[in-house]
């Protein structure tokens, strides 16, 4: 169950010639693919590309009607390998994933396809998860494009430019026999706009027709001596063809006057254009519609650079500012080379006035541009006022909000159990993994020593093997590895469990089975419980684990049973049995469960049906203020409030109305320190007559008892 459905939106993808298409960037990309006659699409989900994969899945019927083959790939490597279909056949294919981590996973296949070259247009759509809000290491796709010589498009963030970039990417790929990467930032994927649509095209050749008429060309296979010729072909044929296409079709853009009195200009990556224009608007050098007072060269193609265009733009200018987000400054280095080769004395300015790392926000660009103007065009240099969104005293009062598990998350009791077992057996090395479970490294759990990549939790723990005959010593401790179900099917089965079995690793692996790839948006995977009309699901993880030779395997469907989780984990850490120990903890992602159930509940409430909701509460008179429930839970619905007893100072625990009734807080408090203050309540909507009568009588009796108790307390007061 994906976190967002695009069933309604994909109807827009049928728009024909001349119609105005309005929607998100990811919908525009899909429409552009269909307008380009794409024959196959694939990919792997991950921010900011997850929703693009969801759009593909929801548009599966439309794709099929046009003869387009779609696959939700098992990994980025699987998706990249699909591009093999474009090597020998005039098939246009597109694949998508989160970069740069996804590009790293796909690197083997990408290196092969870029070496042998392509016949049909091959497009790699990468979600550049860089800068503010990123969930990965701060690296750029640009380096990979340079290494493997794949052209990199970075279109201006507006729908017409993005759609044009997709269409041009296929033509550029075919003209130069080179795969093309299209870089989309987070904001580009989710921005809304409009463009004039064209008719969708059936691919001239479908993948089925190509398979029926196989073509074999050993010169396209990366094997000596062909692989040595590929490098020569890249330089002598593909590179000049790519540059010629970009230049002749004017994929890069020029804005503003041809020259300036100050002899300066600006060069910007296409994806940063909007931020640059806003920064220029703030200092009076452009308007909101992009009319610039300075010459501006926009690189919609970030790689390769076009020597003639660079020389023409820089000629007659004393200095140009290059706005290139991230590091190393690949474009700045190349610009310096091209300017010198052209015999120009233009000064190329970049990271010396702009941040070396981090997001190039409008404010960061405004500050850097002001520094550039102070040195090279003082007449235009603005006087900048310090921008403080909030006064410092106010900002200091805002608490930090680190990432954490959702209310009722079934993963929370797993880490609570690990924390309680740690108190009993002592700390152990924990190899974390990518996914929601990585939030356990933060308070209140503080669990996790390293994380090495998606599905690599077990592999990251493989070096920590207990010493033989060291029972009872520190060297006998087993390390614990964490892995999600998405990571398991992506990479963990072979790299983690298979590797551990083969090498007789004496580790404990906790596989957290949410029922789908929860961290990337709830997409179905092999072990999903849901029935999927277009995919095969319901393949148990335990069956796969045992299939590669694991012997000690346990499965639980009751992660909220804290005592059971503690017992299972203790057994795994202390058993005499050697070899890898695998625990599969299965429980549905609460966020997706609530999304599904709220729709049903809302419909029942509208129909006047009886609906019962369970939630927990805390008896303020009984709570001691120990707060062990909070220290070992961290649930967003569990907080504190002032003590109602004026003679007691400690605040008491309090359960907000967002509680989903999972019961962990009560379980935790009993496991840590016996606590009778928690109670379970049922909230009944649309109750029957007897229930209303019963509640009325109970309320009257309770109110009478409470009034009597209050009178006695007042009588004893002093």
C-alpha positions in Angstrom: 0.0 0.0 0.0 1.8 3.1 -1.2 1.5 6.1 1.1 -0.1 8.1 -1.7 -2.3 7.0 -4.6 -2.1 8.7 -8.0 -5.1 6.8 -9.5 -7.0 10.0 -10.1 -4.0 12.0 -11.3 -2.8 9.4 -13.9 -6.0 10.1 -15.9 -4.3 13.4 -16.9 -1.6 11.4 -18.7 -4.1 10.8 -21.5 -4.0 14.5 -22.4 -3.6 15.0 -26.2 -2.0 17.5 -28.5 -2.5 21.1 -27.5 -4.2 20.4 -24.2 -2.9 22.1 -21.0 -1.4 19.6 -18.5 -1.3 20.7 -14.9 0.2 18.6 -12.1 3.4 17.8 -10.2 6.8 17.4 -11.6 6.8 13.6 -11.3 3.6 13.5 -13.3 5.1 15.8 -16.0 8.1 13.4 -16.3 5.8 10.5 -16.8 3.8 12.3 -19.5 7.0 13.4 -21.2 8.1 9.7 -21.3 4.9 8.7 -23.0 5.1 11.6 -25.5 8.6 10.4 -26.4 7.6 6.9 -27.3 9.3 5.1 -24.5 9.3 1.3 -24.8 10.1 0.3 -21.2 10.5 1.9 -17.8 11.8 0.6 -14.4 13.3 1.8 -11.2 13.6 1.6 -7.5 11.9 3.9 -5.0 13.6 6.4 -2.8 13.3 10.1 -2.1 12.6 12.1 -4.2 11.8 9.4 -6.8 9.4 7.3 -4.7 6.3 9.0 -6.0 7.6 8.7 -9.6 7.6 4.9 -9.1 4.1 5.1 -7.5 2.9 7.0 -10.6 4.3 4.3 -12.9 2.6 1.6 -10.8 -0.8 3.4 -10.8 -0.5 4.1 -14.6 0.3 0.5 -15.3 -2.8 -0.1 -17.3 -2.2 3.0 -19.5 1.4 2.0 -20.0 0.3 -1.5 -21.1 -2.3 -0.1 -23.5 0.5 1.8 -25.2 2.8 -1.3 -25.4 5.1 0.1 -22.7 6.7 -2.5 -20.3 7.0 -1.5 -16.7 8.9 -3.2 -13.9 9.2 -2.2 -10.2 12.8 -3.3 -10.0 14.3 -5.3 -7.1 17.1 -2.7 -6.8 18.8 0.1 -8.7 21.2 -2.4 -10.2 18.3 -4.4 -11.5 16.8 -1.2 -13.0 20.1 -0.2 -14.6 20.5 -3.6 -16.2 17.2 -3.1 -18.0 19.0 -0.6 -20.2 20.6 -3.6 -21.9 17.4 -3.5 -24.1 18.6 -0.3 -25.7 22.1 -1.6 -26.5 21.2 -3.5 -29.7 17.7 -2.3 -30.4 16.1 1.0 -31.2 14.2 0.9 -28.0 13.8 4.0 -25.8 14.0 3.0 -22.1 14.0 5.0 -18.9 14.9 4.0 -15.4 14.7 5.9 -12.1 16.2 5.9 -8.6 17.4 8.0 -5.7 20.9 9.3 -6.2 23.7 9.2 -5.2 23.2 6.0 -3.2 21.1 4.4 -6.0 23.7 5.3 -8.6 26.4 3.6 -6.5 24.3 0.4 -6.3 23.7 0.6 -10.1 27.3 1.4 -11.0 28.3 -2.0 -12.4 25.5 -2.1 -14.9 25.9 1.6 -15.7 29.6 1.3 -16.4 28.9 -1.6 -18.8 26.1 0.2 -20.7 28.1 3.4 -21.0 31.1 1.5 -22.2 29.3 -0.5 -24.9 27.0 2.4 -25.9 23.4 2.3 -26.9 21.3 2.2 -30.1 18.0 3.3 -28.6 17.7 6.3 -26.3 18.6 5.3 -22.7 17.6 7.7 -19.9 18.5 7.5 -16.2 16.3 9.7 -14.1 18.1 10.4 -10.8 16.5 12.1 -7.8 19.3 14.3 -6.6 18.7 14.0 -2.8 21.3 16.7 -1.9 21.2 19.5 0.6 18.5 20.5 2.9 16.2 17.6 3.9 18.6 15.0 2.4 18.6 11.6 4.1 21.9 10.4 2.6 25.6 11.3 2.5 26.3 14.5 0.6 27.6 13.5 -2.8 26.7 14.4 -6.3 25.8 12.5 -9.5 28.1 14.7 -11.5 31.2 12.7 -10.6 29.7 9.4 -11.9 28.6 11.1 -15.1 32.2 12.3 -15.7 33.8 8.9 -14.7 31.6 6.8 -17.1 31.1 9.6 -19.6 27.3 9.8 -19.5 25.7 13.1 -20.3 24.1 14.9 -17.4 21.0 17.1 -17.8 20.0 19.6 -15.0 16.9 21.4 -16.4 15.5 24.6 -15.0 12.9 23.9 -12.3 9.7 24.4 -14.3 7.5 21.9 -16.0 8.0 23.0 -19.6 11.8 22.8 -19.2 11.6 19.4 -17.5 9.4 17.9 -20.2 11.6 19.3 -22.9 14.7 17.9 -21.2 13.1 14.4 -21.1 12.3 14.5 -24.8 15.7 16.0 -25.7 17.5 13.4 -23.6 16.3 10.6 -25.7 17.4 12.4 -28.9 20.7 13.3 -27.4 21.3 9.7 -26.3 20.5 8.3 -29.8 22.6 11.0 -31.6 25.6 10.2 -29.5 25.0 6.5 -28.7 25.4 7.4 -25.0 23.2 7.0 -22.0 21.9 10.3 -20.5 21.2 11.1 -16.9 18.5 13.5 -16.0 18.9 15.1 -12.6 15.8 16.2 -10.6 16.0 17.8 -7.2 13.5 17.3 -4.5 11.7 20.6 -5.2 11.5 19.8 -8.9 9.8 16.5 -8.3 7.1 18.0 -6.1 6.6 21.4 -7.7 3.3 22.1 -9.5 2.9 23.8 -12.9 1.6 23.4 -16.4 2.7 22.8 -19.9 1.2 22.2 -23.4 0.8 18.5 -23.9 1.4 16.3 -27.0 -0.1 13.0 -28.0 1.2 9.9 -26.3 3.2 7.7 -28.7 3.3 3.9 -29.0 6.9 2.8 -29.2 7.8 2.1 -32.9 9.3 -1.2 -31.6 8.1 -2.9 -28.4 10.3 -5.0 -26.2 8.3 -8.1 -27.3 8.9 -7.4 -30.9 12.6 -6.9 -30.3 12.8 -10.2 -28.4 11.2 -12.0 -31.3 13.9 -10.7 -33.6 17.2 -10.9 -31.6 20.2 -8.9 -32.7 23.7 -9.8 -31.7 26.7 -7.5 -31.8 29.8 -8.7 -30.0 31.4 -5.3 -30.4 28.9 -3.9 -27.9 29.9 -6.4 -25.2 32.5 -5.3 -22.7 35.1 -8.0 -23.4 38.7 -7.6 -24.8 39.5 -6.3 -27.3 36.1 -4.5 -27.7 36.4 -2.8 -24.3 39.6 -1.0 -25.4 37.9 0.2 -28.5 34.9 1.5 -26.5 37.1 4.1 -24.9 38.4 5.3 -28.2 34.8 5.5 -29.5 33.8 7.5 -26.5 36.4 10.2 -27.2 36.5 10.2 -31.0 32.8 9.6 -31.9 30.3 9.9 -29.0 31.8 12.9 -27.3 31.9 15.1 -30.4 28.4 13.9 -31.4 27.1 14.8 -27.9 28.6 18.2 -27.9 27.3 18.9 -31.4 23.8 18.0 -30.5 23.7 20.1 -27.3 25.2 23.1 -29.2 23.1 22.8 -32.4 19.8 22.3 -30.5 20.6 25.0 -28.0 19.8 22.9 -24.9 21.6 25.5 -22.8 20.0 29.0 -22.4 21.0 32.6 -22.3 19.2 35.3 -20.4 19.7 39.0 -19.9 21.7 41.4 -22.1 24.6 40.2 -24.3 27.1 42.2 -22.3 27.3 44.5 -19.3 29.1 47.8 -18.6 30.9 46.2 -15.6 32.2 43.3 -17.8 30.7 40.5 -15.6 28.4 37.6 -16.1 26.8 34.6 -14.3 26.9 30.9 -15.1 24.4 28.7 -13.3 23.4 25.0 -13.1 19.9 24.7 -14.6 18.5 23.3 -11.3 19.7 26.4 -9.4 18.2 28.9 -11.8 15.0 29.7 -9.8 17.0 30.3 -6.6 19.5 32.5 -8.4 16.6 34.5 -10.0 15.1 35.0 -6.5 18.4 36.2 -5.1 18.9 38.6 -8.0 15.3 39.9 -7.5 16.0 40.6 -3.8 19.0 42.9 -4.7 17.3 44.5 -7.7 19.1 42.7 -10.6 16.1 40.8 -11.9 12.3 40.7 -11.7 10.0 37.8 -10.7 9.6 36.8 -14.3 13.3 36.2 -14.9 14.2 39.4 -16.7 17.9 39.8 -15.7 20.0 42.9 -15.8 23.2 40.8 -16.0 24.2 38.3 -18.8 23.3 34.8 -17.6 24.3 31.4 -19.1 22.1 28.6 -17.8 23.6 25.1 -18.0 20.7 22.8 -18.6 23.4 20.3 -19.6 25.8 20.2 -16.7 28.1 17.7 -18.5 29.6 17.9 -21.0 30.3 21.7 -21.2 30.3 23.2 -24.7 33.7 24.9 -25.4 32.3 27.3 -28.0 29.4 28.4 -25.8 31.7 29.0 -22.8 34.2 31.0 -24.9 31.4 33.1 -26.5 29.9 33.9 -23.1 33.2 34.7 -21.4 34.7 36.7 -24.2 34.8 40.4 -23.3 34.1 39.8 -19.6 36.5 40.5 -16.8 34.9 38.0 -14.4 32.1 35.4 -14.4 30.5 33.8 -11.3 29.8 30.1 -11.6 27.0 28.8 -9.3 27.7 25.2 -8.7 26.1 23.4 -5.7 28.2 20.9 -3.7 31.8 19.8 -4.0 34.2 19.2 -5.6 33.6 22.1 -7.9 33.7 20.0 -11.2 32.2 22.7 -13.4 34.4 25.4 -12.0 37.5 23.4 -12.8 36.4 22.7 -16.3 35.4 26.3 -16.9 38.9 27.4 -16.0 40.4 24.9 -18.4 38.1 25.9 -21.3 38.6 29.6 -20.7 42.4 29.3 -20.8 42.3 27.1 -23.9 40.2 29.8 -25.6 43.0 32.3 -24.8 40.8 34.4 -22.6 41.8 36.2 -19.4 38.3 36.1 -17.9 38.4 35.4 -14.1 36.2 32.4 -13.1 34.9 33.0 -9.6 33.0 30.3 -7.7 33.6 28.7 -4.3 35.8 31.6 -3.1 32.6 33.6 -2.6 29.9 30.9 -2.4 29.6 28.1 0.2 31.8 25.1 -0.5 29.1 22.7 0.7 25.4 22.7 1.6 22.2 23.8 0.0 22.4 26.9 -2.3 19.3 28.6 -1.0 18.3 32.0 -2.3 19.8 33.6 0.7 23.1 31.8 0.3 23.3 32.8 -3.3 22.3 36.4 -2.5 25.2 36.6 0.0 27.7 35.1 -2.4 26.5 37.2 -5.3 26.9 40.3 -3.2 30.5 39.4 -2.4 31.2 38.8 -6.1 29.8 42.2 -7.0 31.7 44.0 -4.2 35.0 42.9 -5.9 34.1 43.0 -9.6 31.2 45.4 -9.9 31.1 47.7 -6.9 28.5 50.0 -8.5 26.0 47.1 -8.4 26.9 45.7 -5.0 24.0 45.8 -2.5 24.2 46.5 1.2 22.8 43.4 2.8 20.9 43.4 6.0 21.4 40.3 8.2 18.4 38.0 7.8 17.2 36.5 11.0 13.9 34.5 10.6 13.4 34.7 14.3 14.9 36.8 17.1 17.5 34.8 19.0 15.7 34.7 22.3 12.6 33.3 20.5 14.6 30.8 18.5 16.3 29.5 21.6 12.9 28.5 23.1 12.1 26.2 20.1 12.9 22.6 21.0 14.8 20.4 18.5 12.7 17.9 16.6 14.9 15.0 15.6 13.6 12.2 13.4 11.7 9.5 15.3 9.3 6.6 15.1 5.6 7.4 14.4 3.0 6.9 17.0 2.3 3.2 17.5 5.3 2.2 15.3 5.8 -1.6 15.8 9.5 -1.1 15.6 9.6 0.8 18.9 9.0 -2.2 21.1 11.9 -4.0 19.3 14.4 -1.4 20.4 12.8 -1.1 23.8 13.5 -4.9 24.2 17.0 -4.4 23.0 17.6 -1.7 25.6 16.2 -3.8 28.4 18.3 -6.8 27.3 21.3 -4.5 27.2 20.7 -3.7 30.9 20.8 -7.4 31.6 23.6 -8.7 29.4 25.6 -5.5 28.9 26.1 -3.5 25.7 27.0 -5.1 22.4 28.0 -3.8 18.9 24.9 -3.0 16.8 25.2 -2.7 13.1 22.4 -0.5 11.9 20.8 -0.3 8.4 18.9 2.1 6.2 15.2 2.5 6.9 12.9 3.8 9.6 14.7 1.6 12.1 17.8 3.8 11.8 15.9 6.3 14.0 16.9 4.0 16.9 20.3 5.7 16.9 18.7 8.8 18.4 17.2 9.2 21.9 15.6 7.6 23.8 17.1 4.4 22.4 20.7 5.4 21.5 21.2 2.1 19.7 23.5 1.6 16.7 27.2 1.9 16.1 27.5 2.0 12.3 25.4 2.0 9.2 27.0 1.0 5.8 24.1 1.0 3.3 20.7 -0.4 2.4 20.5 -4.1 3.3 24.1 -4.1 4.6 23.3 -4.4 8.3 24.4 -8.0 8.6 27.4 -7.5 6.3 28.4 -4.5 8.5 28.5 -6.9 11.5 30.4 -9.7 9.8 33.8 -8.7 11.1 32.7 -9.0 14.7 33.0 -12.8 15.3 33.0 -14.1 18.9 36.3 -15.8 19.9 36.1 -19.6 20.2 36.3 -20.8 23.8 35.9 -17.3 25.3 32.5 -17.9 26.9 31.9 -15.7 29.9 34.4 -13.0 28.7 33.8 -9.8 26.7 35.2 -11.6 23.6 32.2 -14.0 23.6 29.6 -11.3 22.9 27.6 -11.5 19.7 27.0 -8.4 17.6 23.5 -7.5 16.5 22.6 -6.5 13.0 19.4 -4.7 12.1 17.7 -5.0 8.7 14.4 -4.0 7.2 12.3 -6.1 4.9 12.9 -3.6 2.0 16.7 -3.8 2.6 16.5 -7.6 2.9 15.0 -8.0 -0.6 17.1 -5.2 -2.0 20.5 -6.5 -1.0 20.4 -8.2 2.4 19.5 -11.8 1.5 22.8 -12.4 -0.4 25.1 -9.8 1.0 23.9 -10.3 4.6 22.3 -13.6 5.4 23.9 -15.7 2.7 27.3 -14.2 3.5 26.7 -14.9 7.2 25.7 -18.6 6.6 28.7 -19.1 4.2 31.2 -17.7 6.6 29.6 -19.2 9.8 29.2 -15.8 11.3 28.0 -16.0 14.9 25.8 -12.9 14.8 22.2 -12.0 15.6 20.2 -10.4 12.8 16.9 -8.7 13.5 14.8 -8.4 10.3 12.0 -5.9 10.8 9.2 -6.9 8.5 6.6 -4.1 8.0 4.8 -5.8 5.2 6.1 -3.5 2.5 8.9 -1.0 2.0 7.7 1.4 4.6 10.6 3.9 4.6 10.2 4.7 0.9 6.5 5.1 1.0 4.8 1.7 1.5 5.6 0.1 -1.9 4.8 -3.7 -2.2 7.7 -6.1 -2.0 8.1 -9.9 -2.3 7.0 -10.5 1.3 4.1 -8.0 1.3 0.8 -9.5 2.7 -1.3 -7.5 0.3 -2.6 -9.1 -2.9 -1.2 -7.2 -5.9 -2.8 -7.7 -9.3 0.4 -7.0 -11.2 3.1 -8.4 -8.8 3.7 -11.6 -6.9 3.6 -11.1 -3.1 3.2 -13.2 0.1 6.7 -14.8 -0.1 7.8 -15.2 3.6 11.2 -13.9 4.6 11.7 -16.9 6.9 11.4 -19.2 3.9 14.1 -17.3 2.0 16.4 -17.2 5.0 16.1 -20.9 5.5 16.5 -21.4 1.8 20.1 -20.0 1.9 21.0 -22.3 4.9 20.1 -20.4 8.1 19.2 -22.9 10.9 18.4 -20.8 13.9 15.4 -18.8 12.6 12.6 -17.3 14.8 9.5 -15.4 13.7 7.1 -13.3 15.7 3.9 -11.5 14.7 3.7 -9.9 18.2 6.3 -7.2 18.4 4.1 -5.3 20.9 4.6 -8.3 23.3 7.6 -6.8 25.0 8.2 -9.8 27.3 8.2 -12.1 24.3 10.6 -9.9 22.3 12.9 -9.7 25.3 12.9 -13.5 25.7 13.5 -14.1 22.0 16.4 -11.7 21.9 18.0 -13.0 25.1 17.9 -16.5 23.6 19.5 -15.4 20.4 22.4 -13.7 22.3 23.0 -16.6 24.8 22.2 -19.9 22.9 25.0 -22.4 22.6 24.1 -22.9 18.9 26.7 -21.6 16.5 26.1 -19.8 13.2 23.9 -16.8 12.4 20.8 -16.3 14.4 17.9 -14.6 12.5 14.8 -13.1 14.1 12.0 -11.9 11.8 9.8 -9.5 13.7 6.7 -9.0 11.6 4.1 -6.2 12.3 2.5 -3.8 9.8 3.7 -0.2 9.6 1.3 1.7 11.8 1.3 4.8 9.6 0.1 2.9 6.6 -2.3 0.9 8.8 -3.9 4.1 10.1 -4.1 5.5 6.6 -6.1 2.4 5.5 -8.2 2.1 8.6 -9.1 5.8 8.9 -10.9 5.6 5.5 -12.9 2.7 6.7 -13.6 4.3 10.1 -14.6 7.6 8.5 -17.1 5.8 6.2 -18.6 3.9 9.2 -19.0 7.0 11.2 -20.8 8.8 8.4 -23.1 5.8 8.1 -23.9 6.1 11.8 -22.3 2.7 12.7 -20.8 1.9 16.1 -17.1 2.4 16.1 -14.7 1.6 19.0 -11.3 3.1 19.3 -8.8 2.0 22.0 -6.3 4.3 23.6 -4.3 4.4 26.8 -4.3 6.9 29.5 -2.4 7.7 32.7 -4.0 8.1 36.1 -2.4 11.4 37.3 -3.2 10.6 40.9 -1.2 7.3 40.7 1.7 8.4 38.5 4.9 8.8 40.5 6.6 11.0 37.9 9.3 8.3 37.3 8.8 8.6 33.5 10.5 5.3 32.8 7.6 4.8 30.3 8.9 7.8 28.3 12.6 6.9 28.6 12.1 3.5 27.0 9.4 4.4 24.5 9.7 7.8 23.0 6.2 7.7 21.6 5.0 11.1 20.2 1.7 10.7 22.0 3.3 10.1 25.4 4.3 13.3 27.0 4.1 15.1 30.4 1.8 17.6 32.0 1.8 19.5 35.3 1.0 17.4 38.4 -2.6 18.1 39.5 -1.6 17.6 43.2 -0.3 20.9 44.5 1.8 19.0 47.1 3.8 17.1 44.4 6.3 18.8 42.1 7.2 16.2 39.5 5.1 16.4 36.3 3.1 13.3 35.5 3.0 11.3 32.3 0.2 12.1 29.9 -1.1 10.3 26.8 -2.3 12.6 24.0 -5.4 11.9 21.9 -3.2 10.9 19.0 -2.7 7.5 20.8 -3.5 4.5 18.6 -3.8 2.1 21.5 -0.7 -0.1 20.7 -0.1 -0.5 24.5 3.7 -0.2 24.4 3.8 2.6 27.1 2.0 0.4 29.6 4.2 -2.6 28.7 7.3 -0.5 29.1 6.4 0.8 32.4 5.7 -2.6 33.8 8.9 -4.1 32.3 11.1 -1.3 33.7 9.4 -0.4 37.0 6.0 -1.9 38.0 3.6 0.9 37.3 -0.2 0.7 37.9 -0.9 4.2 36.6 -1.7 3.1 33.0 -5.1 2.2 32.0 -6.7 1.1 28.7 -10.0 2.8 27.6 -12.4 2.3 24.8 -13.9 5.4 23.0 -17.2 4.4 21.5 -18.8 6.5 18.7 -22.4 6.0 17.9 -23.1 3.8 21.0 -26.3 1.8 21.4 -29.0 2.6 23.9 -27.8 0.2 26.6 -24.3 1.6 26.3 -25.5 5.2 26.7 -27.6 4.2 29.7 -24.7 2.3 31.3 -22.3 5.3 30.8 -24.9 7.6 32.3 -25.3 5.5 35.4 -21.6 4.9 35.8 -20.8 8.6 35.4 -23.4 9.5 38.1 -21.9 6.9 40.6 -18.3 8.0 39.9 -19.2 11.7 40.2 -20.8 11.0 43.6 -17.8 9.0 44.9 -15.4 11.7 43.6 -17.5 14.5 45.3 -17.3 12.6 48.6 -13.6 12.1 48.3 -13.1 15.7 47.5 -15.1 16.8 50.6 -13.0 14.5 52.8 -9.8 15.9 51.3 -10.9 19.5 51.9 -11.8 18.7 55.5 -8.3 17.4 56.1 -6.7 20.4 54.4 -4.9 23.0 56.4 
